[in-house]
Amino acid sequence: MADTGADQLDDTIVSEPLDLVRLSLNERVFVKLKGDREIRGRLHAYDSHCNLVLSDVEETVYVMDDEEADLKTIKKQSEMLFVRGDAVVLISPPTQS
Amino acid sequence: MNNGTAESPFSPSAEKSETLSNNPSAFLSQITGAKVAVKLNSGVEYRGDLQCVDGYMNIALEQTEEYVDGVLKNQYGDVFIRGNNVLYISSI
């Protein structure tokens, strides 16, 4: 019992940046990607390259419309998604207070 | 021509740099816990409390504000930034 308590304490310590991602496992996360893309989904797996596996994903793509000169957003849904790590810019647990 | 004294232009004459840190990662460990500005190659800037940095220059920030063209666009509780996107880290 005391063991698990100590483990839990350890689990919440962020001693390296990827610990933040580890703490977000099985949570819904917000991911910013290269090329003006954003993704929200449940994080199932990650590795040191930031390769990610997400489920129930909503992808938002921001496109500049040249003729209208306004910002268009395109939304795409996917059930399961693998993201290659080199496209990742930022990962955040979406607990916007 | 110099007068022959072999004084290297790179000798650590500046004592100030001694009192700071003589390598970049020492500087990074000095400023962990402080409020920092992280600029990415894309020009986007993140301001927040630096939690930690690793060898890839991956960064964890707390209480983060996202500035695009100097305008506050977003706020995040915690943020992980992948190191390859980092242009600079500055303590503020």
N, CA and C atoms of all chains as a GROMACS GRO file, in nm:
protein
  567
    1MET      N    1   0.083  -0.121   0.000
    1MET     CA    2   0.000   0.000   0.000
    1MET      C    3   0.086   0.125   0.000
    2ALA      N    4   0.183   0.126   0.094
    2ALA     CA    5   0.272   0.242   0.100
    2ALA      C    6   0.353   0.252  -0.028
    3ASP      N    7   0.379   0.133  -0.083
    3ASP     CA    8   0.454   0.127  -0.208
    3ASP      C    9   0.385   0.203  -0.319
    4THR      N   10   0.255   0.174  -0.334
    4THR     CA   11   0.181   0.238  -0.442
    4THR      C   12   0.174   0.389  -0.420
    5GLY      N   13   0.167   0.427  -0.293
    5GLY     CA   14   0.163   0.570  -0.263
    5GLY      C   15   0.289   0.639  -0.310
    6ALA      N   16   0.402   0.574  -0.283
    6ALA     CA   17   0.531   0.632  -0.326
    6ALA      C   18   0.537   0.637  -0.478
    7ASP      N   19   0.486   0.530  -0.541
    7ASP     CA   20   0.485   0.527  -0.687
    7ASP      C   21   0.404   0.642  -0.743
    8GLN      N   22   0.289   0.665  -0.682
    8GLN     CA   23   0.204   0.772  -0.731
    8GLN      C   24   0.272   0.907  -0.718
    9LEU      N   25   0.346   0.923  -0.607
    9LEU     CA   26   0.420   1.047  -0.587
    9LEU      C   27   0.522   1.064  -0.699
   10ASP      N   28   0.595   0.954  -0.725
   10ASP     CA   29   0.693   0.954  -0.833
   10ASP      C   30   0.629   0.988  -0.967
   11ASP      N   31   0.509   0.934  -0.987
   11ASP     CA   32   0.442   0.950  -1.114
   11ASP      C   33   0.409   1.095  -1.146
   12THR      N   34   0.395   1.176  -1.043
   12THR     CA   35   0.353   1.314  -1.069
   12THR      C   36   0.472   1.409  -1.079
   13ILE      N   37   0.593   1.356  -1.060
   13ILE     CA   38   0.711   1.442  -1.069
   13ILE      C   39   0.755   1.454  -1.214
   14VAL      N   40   0.775   1.578  -1.259
   14VAL     CA   41   0.820   1.602  -1.395
   14VAL      C   42   0.969   1.633  -1.389
   15SER      N   43   1.053   1.530  -1.410
   15SER     CA   44   1.198   1.552  -1.402
   15SER      C   45   1.259   1.565  -1.540
   16GLU      N   46   1.186   1.523  -1.641
   16GLU     CA   47   1.228   1.549  -1.778
   16GLU      C   48   1.104   1.582  -1.860
   17PRO      N   49   1.121   1.659  -1.967
   17PRO     CA   50   1.002   1.708  -2.040
   17PRO      C   51   0.905   1.598  -2.083
   18LEU      N   52   0.957   1.481  -2.124
   18LEU     CA   53   0.867   1.376  -2.171
   18LEU      C   54   0.778   1.320  -2.060
   19ASP      N   55   0.815   1.346  -1.932
   19ASP     CA   56   0.728   1.306  -1.821
   19ASP      C   57   0.590   1.372  -1.834
   20LEU      N   58   0.589   1.495  -1.887
   20LEU     CA   59   0.462   1.564  -1.908
   20LEU      C   60   0.373   1.483  -2.002
   21VAL      N   61   0.435   1.426  -2.105
   21VAL     CA   62   0.359   1.346  -2.202
   21VAL      C   63   0.315   1.216  -2.137
   22ARG      N   64   0.405   1.158  -2.056
   22ARG     CA   65   0.370   1.033  -1.986
   22ARG      C   66   0.248   1.054  -1.896
   23LEU      N   67   0.244   1.170  -1.829
   23LEU     CA   68   0.132   1.199  -1.739
   23LEU      C   69   0.002   1.221  -1.816
   24SER      N   70   0.013   1.246  -1.947
   24SER     CA   71  -0.106   1.269  -2.029
   24SER      C   72  -0.159   1.142  -2.094
   25LEU      N   73  -0.095   1.028  -2.069
   25LEU     CA   74  -0.143   0.902  -2.128
   25LEU      C   75  -0.287   0.877  -2.087
   26ASN      N   76  -0.367   0.834  -2.183
   26ASN     CA   77  -0.510   0.808  -2.164
   26ASN      C   78  -0.592   0.932  -2.133
   27GLU      N   79  -0.531   1.049  -2.149
   27GLU     CA   80  -0.605   1.176  -2.136
   27GLU      C   81  -0.622   1.235  -2.276
   28ARG      N   82  -0.718   1.327  -2.285
   28ARG     CA   83  -0.729   1.399  -2.412
   28ARG      C   84  -0.622   1.507  -2.414
   29VAL      N   85  -0.548   1.511  -2.523
   29VAL     CA   86  -0.440   1.609  -2.535
   29VAL      C   87  -0.462   1.697  -2.657
   30PHE      N   88  -0.395   1.812  -2.650
   30PHE     CA   89  -0.392   1.905  -2.763
   30PHE      C   90  -0.252   1.899  -2.821
   31VAL      N   91  -0.242   1.877  -2.951
   31VAL     CA   92  -0.111   1.867  -3.017
   31VAL      C   93  -0.105   1.967  -3.131
   32LYS      N   94   0.000   2.048  -3.131
   32LYS     CA   95   0.022   2.141  -3.241
   32LYS      C   96   0.125   2.079  -3.334
   33LEU      N   97   0.095   2.079  -3.464
   33LEU     CA   98   0.185   2.017  -3.561
   33LEU      C   99   0.237   2.122  -3.658
   34LYS      N  100   0.342   2.085  -3.731
   34LYS     CA  101   0.392   2.171  -3.837
   34LYS      C  102   0.285   2.187  -3.944
   35GLY      N  103   0.290   2.298  -4.015
   35GLY     CA  104   0.197   2.320  -4.125
   35GLY      C  105   0.060   2.364  -4.079
   36ASP      N  106   0.054   2.441  -3.970
   36ASP     CA  107  -0.071   2.498  -3.918
   36ASP      C  108  -0.179   2.393  -3.897
   37ARG      N  109  -0.141   2.284  -3.831
   37ARG     CA  110  -0.237   2.180  -3.799
   37ARG      C  111  -0.244   2.160  -3.649
   38GLU      N  112  -0.364   2.134  -3.601
   38GLU     CA  113  -0.382   2.104  -3.460
   38GLU      C  114  -0.463   1.976  -3.446
   39ILE      N  115  -0.436   1.903  -3.339
   39ILE     CA  116  -0.504   1.776  -3.318
   39ILE      C  117  -0.549   1.766  -3.174
   40ARG      N  118  -0.671   1.720  -3.154
   40ARG     CA  119  -0.718   1.687  -3.020
   40ARG      C  120  -0.760   1.542  -3.018
   41GLY      N  121  -0.713   1.467  -2.921
   41GLY     CA  122  -0.751   1.327  -2.914
   41GLY      C  123  -0.699   1.263  -2.788
   42ARG      N  124  -0.741   1.137  -2.766
   42ARG     CA  125  -0.696   1.064  -2.647
   42ARG      C  126  -0.562   0.997  -2.676
   43LEU      N  127  -0.463   1.025  -2.590
   43LEU     CA  128  -0.327   0.975  -2.613
   43LEU      C  129  -0.314   0.831  -2.565
   44HIS      N  130  -0.280   0.742  -2.657
   44HIS     CA  131  -0.263   0.601  -2.620
   44HIS      C  132  -0.117   0.561  -2.605
   45ALA      N  133  -0.030   0.618  -2.686
   45ALA     CA  134   0.111   0.579  -2.681
   45ALA      C  135   0.198   0.690  -2.736
   46TYR      N  136   0.322   0.692  -2.690
   46TYR     CA  137   0.420   0.788  -2.742
   46TYR      C  138   0.557   0.726  -2.727
   47ASP      N  139   0.656   0.782  -2.796
   47ASP     CA  140   0.794   0.740  -2.773
   47ASP      C  141   0.883   0.863  -2.772
   48SER      N  142   1.015   0.840  -2.765
   48SER     CA  143   1.108   0.952  -2.749
   48SER      C  144   1.114   1.041  -2.874
   49HIS      N  145   1.069   0.989  -2.989
   49HIS     CA  146   1.063   1.074  -3.109
   49HIS      C  147   0.939   1.162  -3.110
   50CYS      N  148   0.850   1.141  -3.012
   50CYS     CA  149   0.719   1.204  -3.010
   50CYS      C  150   0.625   1.144  -3.114
   51ASN      N  151   0.657   1.026  -3.166
   51ASN     CA  152   0.555   0.951  -3.240
   51ASN      C  153   0.439   0.932  -3.143
   52LEU      N  154   0.316   0.953  -3.192
   52LEU     CA  155   0.200   0.945  -3.104
   52LEU      C  156   0.095   0.853  -3.164
   53VAL      N  157   0.022   0.787  -3.077
   53VAL     CA  158  -0.098   0.716  -3.120
   53VAL      C  159  -0.215   0.776  -3.043
   54LEU      N  160  -0.314   0.825  -3.120
   54LEU     CA  161  -0.429   0.893  -3.060
   54LEU      C  162  -0.559   0.831  -3.110
   55SER      N  163  -0.662   0.839  -3.027
   55SER     CA  164  -0.794   0.793  -3.072
   55SER      C  165  -0.894   0.906  -3.060
   56ASP      N  166  -1.010   0.890  -3.127
   56ASP     CA  167  -1.117   0.991  -3.130
   56ASP      C  168  -1.060   1.128  -3.161
   57VAL      N  169  -0.996   1.136  -3.276
   57VAL     CA  170  -0.916   1.253  -3.309
   57VAL      C  171  -0.996   1.354  -3.392
   58GLU      N  172  -0.979   1.480  -3.353
   58GLU     CA  173  -1.028   1.588  -3.439
   58GLU      C  174  -0.907   1.668  -3.484
   59GLU      N  175  -0.887   1.672  -3.615
   59GLU     CA  176  -0.775   1.748  -3.671
   59GLU      C  177  -0.828   1.878  -3.728
   60THR      N  178  -0.763   1.988  -3.696
   60THR     CA  179  -0.800   2.118  -3.752
   60THR      C  180  -0.685   2.169  -3.836
   61VAL      N  181  -0.714   2.202  -3.962
   61VAL     CA  182  -0.612   2.257  -4.051
   61VAL      C  183  -0.649   2.401  -4.081
   62TYR      N  184  -0.555   2.491  -4.063
   62TYR     CA  185  -0.579   2.633  -4.092
   62TYR      C  186  -0.521   2.664  -4.230
   63VAL      N  187  -0.607   2.714  -4.318
   63VAL     CA  188  -0.566   2.745  -4.455
   63VAL      C  189  -0.595   2.891  -4.483
   64MET      N  190  -0.493   2.959  -4.536
   64MET     CA  191  -0.513   3.098  -4.576
   64MET      C  192  -0.575   3.100  -4.714
   65ASP      N  193  -0.693   3.160  -4.724
   65ASP     CA  194  -0.760   3.170  -4.853
   65ASP      C  195  -0.709   3.295  -4.925
   66ASP      N  196  -0.636   3.274  -5.034
   66ASP     CA  197  -0.568   3.385  -5.101
   66ASP      C  198  -0.666   3.486  -5.160
   67GLU      N  199  -0.773   3.434  -5.221
   67GLU     CA  200  -0.867   3.526  -5.287
   67GLU      C  201  -0.945   3.608  -5.186
   68GLU      N  202  -0.994   3.540  -5.085
   68GLU     CA  203  -1.075   3.609  -4.984
   68GLU      C  204  -0.987   3.675  -4.878
   69ALA      N  205  -0.860   3.632  -4.872
   69ALA     CA  206  -0.766   3.681  -4.770
   69ALA      C  207  -0.820   3.658  -4.630
   70ASP      N  208  -0.884   3.546  -4.610
   70ASP     CA  209  -0.927   3.513  -4.474
   70ASP      C  210  -0.881   3.371  -4.438
   71LEU      N  211  -0.891   3.344  -4.310
   71LEU     CA  212  -0.841   3.217  -4.258
   71LEU      C  213  -0.953   3.113  -4.257
   72LYS      N  214  -0.931   3.003  -4.331
   72LYS     CA  215  -1.029   2.895  -4.333
   72LYS      C  216  -0.984   2.783  -4.241
   73THR      N  217  -1.077   2.720  -4.174
   73THR     CA  218  -1.042   2.602  -4.096
   73THR      C  219  -1.109   2.480  -4.156
   74ILE      N  220  -1.033   2.374  -4.170
   74ILE     CA  221  -1.087   2.248  -4.218
   74ILE      C  222  -1.076   2.147  -4.105
   75LYS      N  223  -1.187   2.079  -4.075
   75LYS     CA  224  -1.185   1.981  -3.966
   75LYS      C  225  -1.197   1.840  -4.022
   76LYS      N  226  -1.120   1.751  -3.964
   76LYS     CA  227  -1.125   1.611  -4.005
   76LYS      C  228  -1.134   1.526  -3.878
   77GLN      N  229  -1.212   1.420  -3.887
   77GLN     CA  230  -1.223   1.328  -3.773
   77GLN      C  231  -1.156   1.196  -3.809
   78SER      N  232  -1.090   1.136  -3.713
   78SER     CA  233  -1.044   0.998  -3.734
   78SER      C  234  -1.052   0.921  -3.604
   79GLU      N  235  -1.077   0.792  -3.620
   79GLU     CA  236  -1.095   0.705  -3.504
   79GLU      C  237  -0.962   0.678  -3.436
   80MET      N  238  -0.862   0.649  -3.518
   80MET     CA  239  -0.730   0.612  -3.466
   80MET      C  240  -0.626   0.678  -3.554
   81LEU      N  241  -0.524   0.735  -3.493
   81LEU     CA  242  -0.426   0.811  -3.572
   81LEU      C  243  -0.286   0.789  -3.517
   82PHE      N  244  -0.192   0.762  -3.607
   82PHE     CA  245  -0.050   0.761  -3.572
   82PHE      C  246   0.011   0.890  -3.625
   83VAL      N  247   0.078   0.966  -3.538
   83VAL     CA  248   0.144   1.089  -3.581
   83VAL      C  249   0.294   1.069  -3.578
   84ARG      N  250   0.361   1.098  -3.688
   84ARG     CA  251   0.506   1.088  -3.691
   84ARG      C  252   0.566   1.202  -3.608
   85GLY      N  253   0.664   1.165  -3.522
   85GLY     CA  254   0.717   1.259  -3.423
   85GLY      C  255   0.773   1.388  -3.479
   86ASP      N  256   0.833   1.384  -3.599
   86ASP     CA  257   0.900   1.504  -3.647
   86ASP      C  258   0.803   1.616  -3.684
   87ALA      N  259   0.673   1.584  -3.693
   87ALA     CA  260   0.575   1.688  -3.723
   87ALA      C  261   0.527   1.760  -3.597
   88VAL      N  262   0.562   1.705  -3.481
   88VAL     CA  263   0.509   1.760  -3.356
   88VAL      C  264   0.583   1.887  -3.316
   89VAL      N  265   0.508   1.989  -3.278
   89VAL     CA  266   0.566   2.112  -3.226
   89VAL      C  267   0.544   2.118  -3.074
   90LEU      N  268   0.423   2.085  -3.031
   90LEU     CA  269   0.384   2.108  -2.892
   90LEU      C  270   0.279   2.007  -2.849
   91ILE      N  271   0.286   1.962  -2.725
   91ILE     CA  272   0.183   1.874  -2.670
   91ILE      C  273   0.137   1.933  -2.538
   92SER      N  274   0.004   1.942  -2.520
   92SER     CA  275  -0.047   1.997  -2.396
   92SER      C  276  -0.172   1.922  -2.353
   93PRO      N  277  -0.182   1.887  -2.224
   93PRO     CA  278  -0.309   1.833  -2.176
   93PRO      C  279  -0.411   1.946  -2.182
   94PRO      N  280  -0.527   1.926  -2.244
   94PRO     CA  281  -0.617   2.038  -2.274
   94PRO      C  282  -0.700   2.081  -2.154
   95THR      N  283  -0.636   2.094  -2.039
   95THR     CA  284  -0.708   2.138  -1.919
   95THR      C  285  -0.701   2.289  -1.910
   96GLN      N  286  -0.766   2.354  -2.007
   96GLN     CA  287  -0.770   2.499  -2.006
   96GLN      C  288  -0.857   2.547  -1.891
   97SER      N  289  -0.794   2.616  -1.797
   97SER     CA  290  -0.872   2.664  -1.681
   97SER      C  291  -0.932   2.800  -1.711
   98MET      N  292   5.003   4.360  -3.794
   98MET     CA  293   5.073   4.253  -3.722
   98MET      C  294   5.073   4.278  -3.572
   99ASN      N  295   5.056   4.172  -3.495
   99ASN     CA  296   5.064   4.184  -3.350
   99ASN      C  297   5.210   4.190  -3.307
  100ASN      N  298   5.232   4.231  -3.184
  100ASN     CA  299   5.370   4.244  -3.138
  100ASN      C  300   5.427   4.114  -3.084
  101GLY      N  301   5.373   4.004  -3.128
  101GLY     CA  302   5.437   3.876  -3.100
  101GLY      C  303   5.384   3.804  -2.978
  102THR      N  304   5.313   3.873  -2.889
  102THR     CA  305   5.260   3.804  -2.773
  102THR      C  306   5.148   3.712  -2.816
  103ALA      N  307   5.156   3.587  -2.777
  103ALA     CA  308   5.061   3.486  -2.825
  103ALA      C  309   4.935   3.484  -2.739
  104GLU      N  310   4.872   3.597  -2.726
  104GLU     CA  311   4.747   3.604  -2.650
  104GLU      C  312   4.632   3.564  -2.741
  105SER      N  313   4.568   3.453  -2.708
  105SER     CA  314   4.458   3.408  -2.792
  105SER      C  315   4.340   3.504  -2.780
  106PRO      N  316   4.279   3.535  -2.890
  106PRO     CA  317   4.160   3.622  -2.884
  106PRO      C  318   4.045   3.552  -2.811
  107PHE      N  319   4.055   3.422  -2.792
  107PHE     CA  320   3.946   3.347  -2.729
  107PHE      C  321   3.974   3.315  -2.583
  108SER      N  322   4.082   3.372  -2.529
  108SER     CA  323   4.111   3.346  -2.388
  108SER      C  324   4.000   3.403  -2.302
  109PRO      N  325   3.966   3.336  -2.193
  109PRO     CA  326   3.851   3.378  -2.112
  109PRO      C  327   3.882   3.504  -2.031
  110SER      N  328   3.896   3.615  -2.102
  110SER     CA  329   3.931   3.739  -2.032
  110SER      C  330   3.811   3.795  -1.958
  111ALA      N  331   3.692   3.774  -2.013
  111ALA     CA  332   3.574   3.830  -1.949
  111ALA      C  333   3.542   3.752  -1.822
  112GLU      N  334   3.562   3.815  -1.707
  112GLU     CA  335   3.535   3.746  -1.581
  112GLU      C  336   3.386   3.724  -1.560
  113LYS      N  337   3.307   3.806  -1.628
  113LYS     CA  338   3.162   3.796  -1.613
  113LYS      C  339   3.113   3.657  -1.655
  114SER      N  340   3.173   3.608  -1.764
  114SER     CA  341   3.128   3.478  -1.814
  114SER      C  342   3.162   3.367  -1.714
  115GLU      N  343   3.266   3.389  -1.631
  115GLU     CA  344   3.300   3.291  -1.529
  115GLU      C  345   3.190   3.285  -1.422
  116THR      N  346   3.144   3.404  -1.384
  116THR     CA  347   3.045   3.408  -1.277
  116THR      C  348   2.911   3.355  -1.326
  117LEU      N  349   2.884   3.368  -1.454
  117LEU     CA  350   2.763   3.307  -1.509
  117LEU      C  351   2.789   3.158  -1.518
  118SER      N  352   2.786   3.101  -1.637
  118SER     CA  353   2.813   2.959  -1.647
  118SER      C  354   2.897   2.941  -1.771
  119ASN      N  355   2.991   2.849  -1.765
  119ASN     CA  356   3.079   2.840  -1.880
  119ASN      C  357   3.038   2.735  -1.982
  120ASN      N  358   2.917   2.683  -1.968
  120ASN     CA  359   2.862   2.608  -2.081
  120ASN      C  360   2.710   2.623  -2.085
  121PRO      N  361   2.656   2.606  -2.205
  121PRO     CA  362   2.513   2.638  -2.223
  121PRO      C  363   2.419   2.555  -2.135
  122SER      N  364   2.451   2.429  -2.112
  122SER     CA  365   2.355   2.350  -2.034
  122SER      C  366   2.357   2.390  -1.887
  123ALA      N  367   2.473   2.442  -1.840
  123ALA     CA  368   2.476   2.494  -1.704
  123ALA      C  369   2.382   2.613  -1.692
  124PHE      N  370   2.381   2.696  -1.796
  124PHE     CA  371   2.287   2.809  -1.798
  124PHE      C  372   2.144   2.760  -1.791
  125LEU      N  373   2.115   2.653  -1.869
  125LEU     CA  374   1.978   2.601  -1.871
  125LEU      C  375   1.937   2.549  -1.734
  126SER      N  376   2.031   2.478  -1.666
  126SER     CA  377   1.992   2.428  -1.533
  126SER      C  378   1.978   2.543  -1.433
  127GLN      N  379   2.054   2.652  -1.457
  127GLN     CA  380   2.040   2.770  -1.371
  127GLN      C  381   1.901   2.830  -1.380
  128ILE      N  382   1.844   2.834  -1.500
  128ILE     CA  383   1.718   2.906  -1.516
  128ILE      C  384   1.596   2.815  -1.504
  129THR      N  385   1.615   2.686  -1.470
  129THR     CA  386   1.496   2.603  -1.449
  129THR      C  387   1.422   2.655  -1.326
  130GLY      N  388   1.292   2.663  -1.339
  130GLY     CA  389   1.210   2.720  -1.233
  130GLY      C  390   1.180   2.867  -1.255
  131ALA      N  391   1.258   2.931  -1.341
  131ALA     CA  392   1.238   3.074  -1.367
  131ALA      C  393   1.139   3.094  -1.481
  132LYS      N  394   1.093   3.218  -1.494
  132LYS     CA  395   1.004   3.251  -1.605
  132LYS      C  396   1.091   3.273  -1.728
  133VAL      N  397   1.054   3.208  -1.837
  133VAL     CA  398   1.135   3.215  -1.958
  133VAL      C  399   1.048   3.244  -2.080
  134ALA      N  400   1.117   3.291  -2.185
  134ALA     CA  401   1.053   3.305  -2.315
  134ALA      C  402   1.122   3.206  -2.408
  135VAL      N  403   1.043   3.123  -2.475
  135VAL     CA  404   1.097   3.027  -2.571
  135VAL      C  405   1.047   3.065  -2.708
  136LYS      N  406   1.138   3.098  -2.797
  136LYS     CA  407   1.099   3.132  -2.934
  136LYS      C  408   1.124   3.012  -3.024
  137LEU      N  409   1.028   2.982  -3.107
  137LEU     CA  410   1.041   2.871  -3.200
  137LEU      C  411   1.082   2.923  -3.338
  138ASN      N  412   1.130   2.832  -3.421
  138ASN     CA  413   1.170   2.870  -3.557
  138ASN      C  414   1.055   2.934  -3.634
  139SER      N  415   0.932   2.896  -3.601
  139SER     CA  416   0.816   2.951  -3.670
  139SER      C  417   0.790   3.095  -3.631
  140GLY      N  418   0.858   3.145  -3.526
  140GLY     CA  419   0.836   3.282  -3.480
  140GLY      C  420   0.743   3.289  -3.362
  141VAL      N  421   0.670   3.180  -3.335
  141VAL     CA  422   0.580   3.177  -3.220
  141VAL      C  423   0.663   3.176  -3.092
  142GLU      N  424   0.616   3.249  -2.991
  142GLU     CA  425   0.690   3.257  -2.865
  142GLU      C  426   0.604   3.205  -2.751
  143TYR      N  427   0.664   3.128  -2.662
  143TYR     CA  428   0.595   3.076  -2.544
  143TYR      C  429   0.661   3.132  -2.420
  144ARG      N  430   0.578   3.188  -2.331
  144ARG     CA  431   0.629   3.239  -2.204
  144ARG      C  432   0.569   3.160  -2.090
  145GLY      N  433   0.654   3.113  -2.002
  145GLY     CA  434   0.604   3.037  -1.888
  145GLY      C  435   0.716   3.001  -1.794
  146ASP      N  436   0.680   2.923  -1.690
  146ASP     CA  437   0.781   2.879  -1.594
  146ASP      C  438   0.849   2.753  -1.647
  147LEU      N  439   0.979   2.758  -1.656
  147LEU     CA  440   1.056   2.646  -1.711
  147LEU      C  441   1.062   2.533  -1.610
  148GLN      N  442   1.000   2.419  -1.644
  148GLN     CA  443   1.003   2.304  -1.554
  148GLN      C  444   1.130   2.224  -1.572
  149CYS      N  445   1.160   2.189  -1.697
  149CYS     CA  446   1.284   2.116  -1.725
  149CYS      C  447   1.314   2.115  -1.874
  150VAL      N  448   1.440   2.081  -1.902
  150VAL     CA  449   1.489   2.070  -2.039
  150VAL      C  450   1.567   1.940  -2.047
  151ASP      N  451   1.567   1.873  -2.162
  151ASP     CA  452   1.651   1.754  -2.176
  151ASP      C  453   1.754   1.774  -2.287
  152GLY      N  454   1.829   1.669  -2.316
  152GLY     CA  455   1.938   1.677  -2.411
  152GLY      C  456   1.896   1.711  -2.553
  153TYR      N  457   1.770   1.683  -2.588
  153TYR     CA  458   1.718   1.718  -2.719
  153TYR      C  459   1.671   1.863  -2.723
  154MET      N  460   1.677   1.928  -2.607
  154MET     CA  461   1.622   2.062  -2.588
  154MET      C  462   1.469   2.059  -2.590
  155ASN      N  463   1.411   1.940  -2.568
  155ASN     CA  464   1.269   1.933  -2.537
  155ASN      C  465   1.248   2.013  -2.410
  156ILE      N  466   1.134   2.082  -2.402
  156ILE     CA  467   1.110   2.175  -2.291
  156ILE      C  468   0.974   2.150  -2.230
  157ALA      N  469   0.967   2.154  -2.097
  157ALA     CA  470   0.837   2.151  -2.028
  157ALA      C  471   0.816   2.287  -1.963
  158LEU      N  472   0.703   2.350  -1.994
  158LEU     CA  473   0.668   2.480  -1.936
  158LEU      C  474   0.538   2.469  -1.858
  159GLU      N  475   0.526   2.554  -1.756
  159GLU     CA  476   0.403   2.566  -1.678
  159GLU      C  477   0.345   2.706  -1.698
  160GLN      N  478   0.214   2.717  -1.682
  160GLN     CA  479   0.149   2.850  -1.689
  160GLN      C  480   0.191   2.922  -1.816
  161THR      N  481   0.170   2.856  -1.929
  161THR     CA  482   0.229   2.903  -2.054
  161THR      C  483   0.136   2.995  -2.131
  162GLU      N  484   0.195   3.100  -2.185
  162GLU     CA  485   0.122   3.190  -2.275
  162GLU      C  486   0.184   3.181  -2.413
  163GLU      N  487   0.098   3.174  -2.514
  163GLU     CA  488   0.146   3.165  -2.653
  163GLU      C  489   0.129   3.300  -2.722
  164TYR      N  490   0.239   3.354  -2.773
  164TYR     CA  491   0.234   3.482  -2.843
  164TYR      C  492   0.265   3.462  -2.990
  165VAL      N  493   0.174   3.508  -3.076
  165VAL     CA  494   0.198   3.507  -3.220
  165VAL      C  495   0.204   3.653  -3.265
  166ASP      N  496   0.315   3.692  -3.325
  166ASP     CA  497   0.339   3.832  -3.362
  166ASP      C  498   0.320   3.924  -3.241
  167GLY      N  499   0.363   3.880  -3.126
  167GLY     CA  500   0.356   3.962  -3.006
  167GLY      C  501   0.218   3.971  -2.944
  168VAL      N  502   0.120   3.900  -3.002
  168VAL     CA  503  -0.017   3.905  -2.951
  168VAL      C  504  -0.048   3.774  -2.878
  169LEU      N  505  -0.102   3.784  -2.758
  169LEU     CA  506  -0.138   3.665  -2.680
  169LEU      C  507  -0.250   3.589  -2.749
  170LYS      N  508  -0.224   3.463  -2.787
  170LYS     CA  509  -0.322   3.386  -2.862
  170LYS      C  510  -0.384   3.274  -2.780
  171ASN      N  511  -0.307   3.215  -2.689
  171ASN     CA  512  -0.353   3.098  -2.616
  171ASN      C  513  -0.286   3.090  -2.480
  172GLN      N  514  -0.350   3.018  -2.389
  172GLN     CA  515  -0.288   2.990  -2.261
  172GLN      C  516  -0.301   2.841  -2.232
  173TYR      N  517  -0.195   2.783  -2.181
  173TYR     CA  518  -0.194   2.641  -2.147
  173TYR      C  519  -0.144   2.624  -2.005
  174GLY      N  520  -0.195   2.522  -1.936
  174GLY     CA  521  -0.144   2.491  -1.803
  174GLY      C  522  -0.004   2.436  -1.812
  175ASP      N  523   0.010   2.326  -1.882
  175ASP     CA  524   0.141   2.264  -1.904
  175ASP      C  525   0.163   2.251  -2.053
  176VAL      N  526   0.287   2.259  -2.094
  176VAL     CA  527   0.319   2.244  -2.234
  176VAL      C  528   0.450   2.167  -2.250
  177PHE      N  529   0.448   2.071  -2.343
  177PHE     CA  530   0.571   2.005  -2.385
  177PHE      C  531   0.607   2.060  -2.522
  178ILE      N  532   0.729   2.112  -2.538
  178ILE     CA  533   0.774   2.162  -2.668
  178ILE      C  534   0.885   2.072  -2.720
  179ARG      N  535   0.869   2.023  -2.844
  179ARG     CA  536   0.971   1.934  -2.902
  179ARG      C  537   1.093   2.018  -2.938
  180GLY      N  538   1.211   1.968  -2.896
  180GLY     CA  539   1.334   2.047  -2.901
  180GLY      C  540   1.375   2.100  -3.037
  181ASN      N  541   1.344   2.026  -3.143
  181ASN     CA  542   1.393   2.067  -3.275
  181ASN      C  543   1.331   2.198  -3.322
  182ASN      N  544   1.221   2.241  -3.260
  182ASN     CA  545   1.154   2.365  -3.300
  182ASN      C  546   1.211   2.489  -3.232
  183VAL      N  547   1.300   2.468  -3.134
  183VAL     CA  548   1.344   2.580  -3.050
  183VAL      C  549   1.449   2.665  -3.119
  184LEU      N  550   1.426   2.797  -3.117
  184LEU     CA  551   1.525   2.894  -3.168
  184LEU      C  552   1.608   2.946  -3.052
  185TYR      N  553   1.540   2.996  -2.948
  185TYR     CA  554   1.614   3.036  -2.828
  185TYR      C  555   1.532   3.022  -2.702
  186ILE      N  556   1.600   3.020  -2.588
  186ILE     CA  557   1.538   3.021  -2.457
  186ILE      C  558   1.596   3.138  -2.382
  187SER      N  559   1.511   3.225  -2.330
  187SER     CA  560   1.561   3.346  -2.265
  187SER      C  561   1.493   3.361  -2.131
  188SER      N  562   1.570   3.392  -2.028
  188SER     CA  563   1.507   3.415  -1.897
  188SER      C  564   1.454   3.557  -1.894
  189ILE      N  565   1.332   3.573  -1.842
  189ILE     CA  566   1.270   3.706  -1.842
  189ILE      C  567   1.227   3.743  -1.701
   0.00000   0.00000   0.00000
